[in-house]
């Protein structure tokens, strides 16, 4: 069998089937499963077949969105095997090292990759949590995946990022170059780290309906807000440490899941507002362009403006404003997006899209990187899903 990327004519067929396999034996097994799936031809059957690397698509696909994850999706040695097989990934990390070495005092990749002992792995995990490292590391991983998707003929009609991920969306839409975005996010990380207050605050992920979250927030003393409005069932709180602790206690007592997230500050709250102005002046030094394709903004959940000053204002306020991800998903769906591709490490945004669009039967949600499966295997699977 010859593996090849399908032609535009093949992709325009009314029925499409793509199968991912690691060996000829596995392909034969998967073809047998596929034949039996045709006998029990239901949407549920084909959905279940995706677990076996078999993807079916019918009719016109609808628009494609790339979704770029933010802080929390990073991990040590992310994209390592993809970096060994895809020169574009290596080139992207090399480019990041050239920009970041003068800023960090050593290459960015030296914080991400290690083949050392348990202790070295633990130390690398700690360093990757430092927001001044996390931000450029995640941006680089997101852009690397995006470039490999482009190489295989996959381009978005629209883009959205989650928090820090918005900067990869800006690169994808041509608002900033990759090198400019690296400078901006390292300044963003630096300005956040510089904020010296008695209580830098903290954040907590909560699995509960939004009405319940709002009710608990109202009942807690002290400053706490919904920093990330992620889905009807999942949000992230930010605020003063004591207030967050009190909120967690209430959620747990009521039988809901609530856990602290390891971050240096309460991002997307007024606690980090002092970083807004210095960040705006850094972005103002860049050659900011109008978006070449529609971006959905975190601050509004609506489409980005095209005016340079309005873009600068939006990005300055993004640091301390809640992430309106629920609204953002509604905007993408309303604009005709039906294929949602997470361009970057892990599958956090896949879960959020699933929650937000669970009542829609016409959407396809695809992850490109599954740490346990390995970068190469999970990227191949993603391509099959996308081609179908």
ABEGO torsion letter per residue (X at the ends): XBBBBBBAAAAABABBBBBBBABAAAAAAAAAAAAAAAABBBAAAAAAAAAAGBBBBBEBAEBBBBBBBBBGABBBGBGAAAAAABAAAAAAAAAAAAAAAAAAGBBAAAAABBABBAAAAAAAAAAAABAAAAAAAAAAAAAAAAAAAAAAGBBBABBBBBEAAAAAAAAAAGABBAAAAAAAAAAAAAAAAABBBABAEBBBBBBBBAAAAAAAAAABBEBBBBABBABAABBBBBEBAAAAAAAAAAAAAAGBBBBBBBBABBBGBAAAAAAAAAAAAAAAABBBBBBABBBBBAAAGBBBBABAAAAAAAAAAAAABBBBAAAAAAAAAAAGBABBBBBEBEAAAAAAAAAAAAABAABBBBBABBAAAEAAAAAAAAAAAAAX
